[in-house]
Amino acid sequence: MSEQSENPGGTGAPDDLQVDELALLKQRARMLGITFSNNISVETLREKISAKMAGDADDAPKAPDTVEDPLAVEETPKQKKLTLRNYMIQENMKLVRIRVTCLDPKKKEWPGEFLTVANEHLGTVTKFVPFGEATDNGYHVPYCIYKMLKNRKFLSIRTFKDRANVGQIKVEQRWANEFAIEVLDPLTPQELAKLAAAQTAAGNIG
């Protein structure tokens, strides 16, 4: 007895089931908004649908690392500049109590000197700074003026006889500090009040 084929007419075969599955997958893909070519395979379309259903991790919304303060207001460039100016003023206008000696021999008869510091943050700051005995008990100057005093130089010129060449005079020039500055301890509140009263009475703000 000869064996008969289980699929003599070529119908009811797995190929038909695959075609039906492909039609169903295409219908589902259209519903999900998936684009595909007409000759796409069942396996490829099945993978596209699975990926769509699983969701793309890159497209999923992510929680922010930090929560922004809804009441926070970003500083404008003008406000930032103002903040920097306030800081510069606070830092450079604080008072320093110093004792000052002028080392420039050309100014040995000077009682003092008006000094000026100017920039875009501070504006213009001018202060008369006395020299010598007038500052023995300390004299208050803004920090920006103190820095100017500390950095000022003058050209020191010295003449002396050259020992190697008898009778010849040599000239030595160098830049030297113009002022000797001693920073003194701040006054106590009681001392400050006393100084303010004395300066007001003398009509001198120092």
Secondary structure, DSSP 8 states (H G I E B T S, - for coil): -----SSTTS-S-HHHHHHHHHHHHHHHHHHHT----TT--HHHHHHHHHHHHH--TTTS----SS---TT-----HHHHHHHHHHHHHHHHSSEEEEEEEE--GGGTT-SEEEEEEEETTTEEEEEEEE-GGGGTT-EEEEHHHHHHHHH-EEEEEEEEE-SSSTT-EEEEEEEEESEEEEE-----HHHHHHHHHHHHHHT---
